[in-house]
Amino acid sequence: MSRNQAISVVGLTRHDGAGAGALVDDALAVEEPMEIRVGGRSVAVVMRTPGHDRELAAGFLVTEGILRRREEVLDMVYCAMKREGGPASHEAGYGEVRENVLDVLLAPGVAVDWSRLTRNVFTSSSCGICSKASIEAVRGQFPAITETWKPTRAVLATLPERLRVAQAGFAATGGLHASGLFAWGGELIVAREDVGRHNALDKVVGHEFFAGRWPLGGRILLVSGRVSFEIMQKALAAGVPWVAAISAPTSAAVEFARASGQGLVGFLRGERMNVYAGTLAE
């Protein structure tokens, strides 16, 4: 992610104690809308931090059950501005390209089951699954984890620091969530940041989708904040067997993990951790 895309510098007045305020610059995390389309049809509008947009769109569509294989995606293109009195177009030179509207072009013959979408069209940077009907749809859409691989406490204890080192955006702004995907031995495969915790995870999923490393068995997902139901759902859709978090899980996340055969670790702080689902290797 480019620092120019992810970070905006603004002027402000900083007060410290009883003295007069000082005029300083501060770095903020950028939050902008992006519309995801599939074959010209609007699927969702997400509030995200610009950067790795194609990964975000792919990860979103994978975890919604719309995409399954890399070969299903022909291309992803930013849409051109509609000229007055004329139709929108993807053609080069047709108006100004809007990098907040991304159209996913599917390969010939790929059919889309629109009923698999589990969320509202608009998605804020902090929203989750929106209804009981959506929750039931998610639970029935992806198979439970069956692999028996288990991580060790020693490996888990090393992950937070390895993710922290990759969080350049957070270091500059203090305002970005992160998701990191790790190999079974603790090696960092990919890390992504975003103002939305589920967007950061979608970017990780999209990265691996495009790399052809799919599904994500034998991997550990670490998220920088809390673990919600939606985070567990997305991990299950990607085939991730173990999820760990620096902060707490919700009750729905724990229930979902136990029902789906996923391992779930919360409050991962060095050697200290809570295991809410699954068992660790010795």
N, C-alpha and C positions, 0 to 999 in steps of 0.2 A: 504494500500500500504506500502510495506517495504521501509524504508529509504535507505537500501542498493540497492534496485532496482531503486528507483526514483532519487537518488542523487549520483553524482560522485564528488570526491574531487580532485582538480588539484592545482599545484603550479603556482604562478604568481608573477610578480613584480608590486607592487602597488606604484603609485606616488601621493603625496599629497603636493602641493606647490612646491617650488623651490628646496627642498632638494633631496638627493639621494633616489632612490626607495628602498622599503623594500620587501624582499622575504616573501610571506605569502601563506597560503592555502585558497582556495575559494571553496564553494559548488556550483555545477552546476546541473541544471535539465537534466536528462538523456533523450536522444532522440534516438530511435532505430526503424528500420523497423519491422513490423510484417505482414506476409502474412496470409490472411484468406482464407481458403479453405472450400468448402462444398462437402462432399463425394469425396474428392480428387481433385476436380476441383478448380482452383485458381479463387477467386472472387475479391480480392483487396489486395493491399499492402499499409498499413497505417504507417505513421511515428508517433510513440506514445511513451509515457513514460511507461516502463515496470511496471506491476502490475495490477491486476484485468483484465487480458487479456481475460478471458472467458466472463466477463461482457461486455467488449468492443466488442468482436465478436458478442455476442448476440444482443447488442444494435444496432450495425451497421446493422445486418441482419433484425432486426425488423423495423428499420426506413427506410430500403430499400424495405420493403414490402415482404421480402422473408420468414420471420418467423411470425407467428401469435399467437401460443400457446406454452406453456412450453412443452407439451407432444410431440411436433414435434421434439424435440432434444433428441437423444438417448445418446450422449456423446460428449465431446470435448477433443481432444488429441493433444499433441505436437508431431510433426512428427520426426521420427528417421532419422539420416543421412543415405544417400544412400551408401551402400558398393560398392566398385569398382566392376563393372561387374554384380551387382545385383540390384533388384528393391527396392524402398523405402518400408518401413514397419512400422506398428504401434506396432509390437510385442515387448514385454519387452526383453531387452538385445540385441536388433538389432541395433548395432551402437550407436552413441551418439545422445541423444535427443536434438533437436534444439528448444529452447523456443521462436524462432522468426517465427515459422511456426505452425499455429494452424488449425487443421482440425475439422470441425463441422460434426458429424455423425448424420444423420437424422433417425427418426424412420421409420420402414418399411411402405411403402404405401404413404409416404409424397412426393408429387410432387412439383417441383420447377419451377416457371415461371421465367426463366432467363431474360426475356424482362422487368421485373419490376425494374431491376437495373438502377439507374438514374445517375451514375457517372462513371468516368474513372476508370480503374483498379488500377492506382497509385494515392494515395491520400497523399498530403503533410500535415504537421501539421497545415497549415494555409489555405488550399484550401477550395473552396466552390463548389456549383453546377456549372457545366462547360459550359452549353450551353442553348439556348432558348428552344431547344427540351427537355432537361432535366427538365427545369422549368415547362413546360407544362405537362410533365409526372408526376411530383410531385403533381401539383395542382389537377390532375384528379384521383390520387391514393388513397387519404385518405379523409374520410368524414369530413365536417365542424363541429365545436363544436356547440352543441345545448344547453348545460346546462346553466342555468341562474345565477348560484352562482357567487358572487362578493366578493373580499377581501376588507378589510377596510384599510384606510391609516395607522391606528395605528399598524396593524399587519405587513404591508409592511415595515414600518419604523424600525422594529426590526430585519429584515432578514439579512442585510449586516453584522452586528456584529456577528450574529450566524454563518454565513458562514465563516467569517474571522477566528474565533476560530478553525474551522475545517481544516484550510489551513496550515498544518504543513510544507508541501513541499515548498509552496510559502514563508513561513517565513524563511526557510533555504536558499533558492536560489533566490527568487524574479523572478523566471522564469516559473511558472506553472499557468495555468488557472484552474478555479474551477467551478463546477456546483453543486448546492444544491437543493434537492427536499424537499418541506415543506408542512405540513398539513395545512388545512384551518385556524387553530388557530395559526400558526407560528412555530410549533414544527419541528425541523429538522429531516427528515426521513433518508436521506443518502446524503453524499457529496463525490465527487470524484475530483481528480486533474489530470491534464495531460498537456503536452506541447502543445497539440492541444485543442482548446476550444470545437470543436465538438466531439473529443474523450472523453473528460470529461463528456459530456452529454450522449454519447453512454454508458459509464460505469454506469451512474446513471440509464438509461433505462434498461440496462442488469441486474442490481441488482434487480430491481423491477420485471422484467420478470421472473427471477429465483425464486423470493420470491412468485410468484403467485398473486401479487397485480397488476391486469391488467384489463382494461386500467387505466390510471392515472387521472381519473376525481376527481374534488375537491382538486387539488394540485396546488401549486405555484412553478414554476421553477425559480431559481435565478442563473444568470451567472455572473462571475466576470469581464468580459470584455464587448465588444460591442455585439450587437445582429445582426446577419446576416440573410439573407433569409434561409440559411441552418439550423440555430438554430431553427427558427420558424417551418420549415418543420419537423424536428425531433420531436419537441414538439407536433405538430399536429399528427404525426404518433403514438405517445405514448398516445394521448388523453389528454394532459395537456392543461387546459383551460386558464391559466394565466402565462405569462413569464415576468420576471423583470430582469433588468440589472443595474450594477453599472455605466456603460458607455452608449454610444449612440446606437440607432438602425440605420440600413441603411434604405434608402427609400424603397427598395424591401421588407425588413422585415415588415415595417409598412403596405405596400400595401397587403402583404400576410396575416398579422394578421387580417386586416379589412375584407378581403374577406373570411377568414376561421372562423370567429366568435371568434377569440382568443383575450384575453386582453393582452396589451403590455405596460409595464412601463419602462422608461429609466431614466438615471441619478438619480438613487435611492440613495440619500444621506441623511439618517435620515428622517426628516419630509419633506424634499424637494424631489419632483419627478415630472416627466413629464408623463402624461397618453396619449399615442399615439393611443390606440385602446381600446374600452370598457369603462365602467364607474365603478367607485368604489362605494362600499357601504358606507353609512354615519356612 
